[in-house]
Amino acid sequence: MKECNSKFGQFISEQRIKNSMQGQELAKRLGISLGYLSQLEHGKRLCPDLELLRKMINVFDLNTEETNALYDLYAEASGQLSPDIAEYIQSSNTVKKALRCAREASATDKHWERFIESLKK
């Protein structure tokens, strides 16, 4: 697993401050050491596992937009697919089929934007 980048760590730090928490309090609530939290916030430690990400979402009481941002920053930092997207893909053979079909058809961003708009209707 890759080291987390500073954007991921900055997000954690900003959420901690937004929630008026000291590092020690957040570390305790997450069940990690203060040193590990500090290293995460400064982008000097391996990305956390999904269990810790979910704890962060709960401790910070993140809304959907903030949760998606956390997942996307995690994905960018770790070089993996966003965990929520990976779970969704794994949960449905139809989704896998649709993605493969889109790949084979060389779907563009414009195609995907139209598809997204059709789902919103």
C-alpha positions in Angstrom: 0.0 0.0 0.0 1.2 3.5 -0.8 1.8 6.3 1.6 -1.1 8.6 1.9 -0.6 12.0 0.3 -1.0 15.3 1.9 -4.5 16.0 0.5 -5.8 12.9 2.4 -4.1 13.9 5.6 -5.1 17.5 5.2 -8.8 16.4 4.9 -8.5 14.4 8.2 -6.8 17.4 9.9 -9.5 19.8 8.7 -12.3 17.5 9.8 -10.6 17.1 13.2 -10.4 20.9 13.6 -13.9 21.4 12.3 -15.1 19.0 14.9 -13.2 20.9 17.6 -11.0 17.8 18.5 -7.5 17.7 19.7 -5.4 15.0 18.1 -5.3 12.9 21.3 -9.1 12.8 21.5 -9.5 11.8 17.8 -6.8 9.1 18.1 -8.6 7.7 21.1 -12.0 7.7 19.4 -10.5 6.0 16.4 -8.6 3.5 18.4 -5.2 4.5 17.1 -2.1 6.1 18.5 -1.6 9.9 18.4 1.7 9.2 16.5 -0.1 7.2 13.8 -2.8 10.0 13.5 -0.1 12.6 13.2 1.7 10.6 10.5 -1.6 10.2 8.6 -2.3 13.9 8.8 1.1 14.7 7.5 1.1 12.1 4.7 3.9 10.1 6.1 2.1 6.9 6.9 0.5 4.1 4.9 -3.2 4.7 4.1 -5.5 3.2 6.8 -7.6 0.2 6.2 -11.3 0.4 5.4 -12.4 -0.2 9.0 -10.5 2.9 10.1 -12.0 4.9 7.2 -15.5 4.0 8.3 -14.6 4.9 11.9 -13.5 8.4 10.6 -16.8 8.8 8.7 -18.7 8.0 11.9 -16.6 10.0 14.3 -16.6 13.1 12.0 -20.3 12.5 11.2 -19.6 13.1 7.5 -22.4 13.8 5.1 -22.6 12.0 1.7 -20.5 14.6 -0.1 -17.8 14.6 2.6 -17.8 10.8 2.7 -17.4 10.7 -1.1 -14.5 13.2 -0.8 -12.8 11.1 1.8 -13.2 8.0 -0.3 -11.9 9.7 -3.4 -8.9 11.2 -1.6 -8.1 7.7 -0.2 -8.4 6.2 -3.7 -6.1 8.9 -5.1 -3.5 8.4 -2.3 -3.6 4.6 -2.3 -3.9 4.0 -6.0 -7.0 2.0 -5.5 -10.6 2.4 -6.6 -12.8 4.3 -4.1 -14.0 1.8 -1.6 -17.7 2.6 -2.0 -17.4 2.2 -5.8 -15.5 -1.1 -5.5 -18.2 -2.4 -3.1 -20.9 -1.3 -5.5 -19.3 -3.0 -8.5 -18.7 -6.2 -6.5 -22.3 -6.3 -5.4 -23.8 -6.5 -8.9 -23.1 -8.5 -12.0 -25.2 -6.1 -14.0 -22.9 -3.2 -13.0 -19.8 -5.2 -14.1 -21.5 -6.0 -17.4 -22.4 -2.3 -17.9 -18.9 -1.2 -17.2 -17.4 -3.7 -19.6 -19.9 -2.7 -22.2 -19.0 0.9 -21.8 -15.3 0.1 -22.1 -15.9 -1.9 -25.2 -17.9 0.9 -26.7 -15.2 3.4 -25.8 -17.7 5.4 -23.8 -16.6 9.1 -23.4 -17.2 11.5 -20.6 -20.0 12.9 -22.6 -21.7 9.5 -22.8 -21.3 9.1 -19.1 -22.7 12.5 -18.4 -25.8 11.7 -20.4 -26.2 8.4 -18.6 -25.9 10.2 -15.2 -28.6 12.7 -16.3 -30.9 9.9 -17.4 -30.5 8.2 -14.0 -31.5 11.5 -12.2 -34.8 11.7 -14.0 
